[in-house]
Amino acid sequence: MTARGSATSVIFKAACPQCRGRFELAAGALRLAIGASHRTTFYSFTCPDCGTAVRKPAGERIVELLTGGGVRTLRLHSTV
């Protein structure tokens, strides 16, 4: 996952593990979920080539890129 562009028009490069397609996505095509651990922090998108729902883990750097690029973020809360 890499990003380019200004804060108002950031484009992210992504790849689909299903069809192995490589493409660019606008911030609006991605979702970020931030959980209490690395296991529950991920980003997701729908592959524009094959339509597969893709979910990938998001480490600190990815979270930083996505939030800085305007990707909608959902914070997951623990019920414990």
N, C-alpha and C positions, 0 to 999 in steps of 0.2 A: 504494500500500500504506500503510494507516494502522492504528494499533492503539488499542484502548481497553480499560479494565478494570484490575483489580488483577493482580499478577504471577501469581496462581494461576488466574485466569480471563480471560486476555487473549483478545480477539476481534480478528481482523484483517479489514479490508475488502479485497476483491480483485475482479478483473474477468477475464473470459475473452475473449481476443482472437478466438476462433472464433465463439462464439454471442453475444458482447457482453453476456453476463449479468453482473450485479453482485450480490455476495453477501458474507456474513460467514463466516469460517472460524476454528475453534479452532486453537490452536497444534499440536495433534496431527495436523491435516490438511495441514500444511506441512512441507517438508524444505528445509534450507539446505545448500548445498555451497560450501565456501570453498576456492578454488584459489590458485595463485601469482600470478594476475593478475585484472584485472577481467573478462577474457573467460571465465575458468574459475570465477567466483564467481556463483552463481545460486540462486534458490529455485524450488521446484516444488510443484505441487498438482494434483489432479484436479478439474476443473470439476464441481460438483454438479448443474448444469443439463443439460449435454450429454455429460459423461463424458470430455472431451478432457484429455489429459495436457498441462499447461501448464508451461512453463519460462521464467522471466524473469530478466534480469540483476539482480544485487543490489549496489548501491553501498554505501559505508561506512555511510550512515544506515540503509538497509534491513537490513544485517547487524546493526547495533546494535539496531534495533527487534525483529528476529526472535530474536536470542540473548537479549535482555532479556525477551522474552515467552515463553521456554521452548520454542522450536521446536528440534526435533532437528537437530543439525548434524554434517555429515560434512566432515572436513578432507582435501582431496585433496593427495597428495604427488607431487612430481616424481620421475620415474625417472632423471633425468639426474644 
